[in-house]
């Protein structure tokens, strides 16, 4: 199965550097550490993850500016690869992340 993540890139303020990329992290259990699975260059705001194994996957994203500074983390999205689409509302920190399961 495939999982497609989508988010909204923020607009840097007057005293902030331009965005360079978005770090996508994942884990399959809350007891395991987060692992960066991809870095998506801006302005892209989605990632298709192919060949995801069955299970409950947890994803989150962080923006990275041109100096390498990272934003706050987004909300976490839990996806049951064998189940329905899960969309969580934004938490007000970082970016809003959604995920869909695709055949």
Residue pairs with C-beta under 8 A, 6 or more apart in sequence:
1 51
1 52
1 54
1 81
1 82
1 101
1 102
1 103
2 48
2 49
2 50
2 51
2 52
2 101
2 102
2 103
3 48
3 49
3 52
3 57
3 59
3 79
3 81
3 99
3 100
3 101
3 102
4 46
4 47
4 48
4 49
4 99
4 100
4 102
5 24
5 46
5 47
5 49
5 59
5 61
5 77
5 97
5 98
5 99
6 45
6 46
6 97
6 98
6 99
7 22
7 45
7 46
7 61
7 74
7 95
7 96
7 97
7 98
8 45
8 95
8 96
9 19
9 22
9 42
9 43
9 45
9 63
9 95
10 19
10 63
10 71
10 95
12 18
12 19
12 65
16 65
17 65
17 66
17 67
17 69
18 42
18 65
18 66
19 42
19 63
19 64
19 65
19 66
20 41
20 42
20 64
20 65
20 66
20 68
21 39
21 40
21 41
21 42
21 63
21 64
22 39
22 40
22 42
22 44
22 45
22 61
22 62
22 63
22 64
22 95
23 36
23 38
23 39
23 61
23 62
23 63
23 64
23 70
24 36
24 37
24 38
24 39
24 40
24 47
24 59
24 60
24 61
25 34
25 35
25 36
25 37
25 59
25 60
25 61
25 62
26 34
26 35
26 37
26 49
26 57
26 58
26 59
27 33
27 34
27 35
27 57
27 58
28 55
28 56
28 57
28 58
30 58
34 60
37 49
38 47
38 49
39 64
40 46
40 47
42 63
48 102
52 81
53 81
54 81
54 82
55 80
55 81
56 78
56 79
56 80
56 81
57 78
57 79
57 81
58 76
58 77
58 78
58 79
59 76
59 77
59 79
59 97
59 99
60 73
60 74
60 75
60 76
60 77
60 97
61 73
61 74
61 94
61 95
61 97
62 70
62 71
62 72
62 73
62 74
62 94
63 70
63 71
63 94
63 95
64 70
64 71
65 71
71 94
71 95
72 93
72 94
73 93
73 94
74 90
74 91
74 93
74 94
74 95
74 96
74 97
75 88
75 89
75 90
75 91
75 93
75 94
75 96
75 97
76 88
76 97
77 86
77 87
77 88
77 97
77 98
77 99
78 86
78 88
79 86
79 99
79 101
80 86
80 101
81 101
82 101
83 101
84 101
85 99
85 100
85 101
86 99
87 98
87 99
88 97
88 98
89 96
90 96
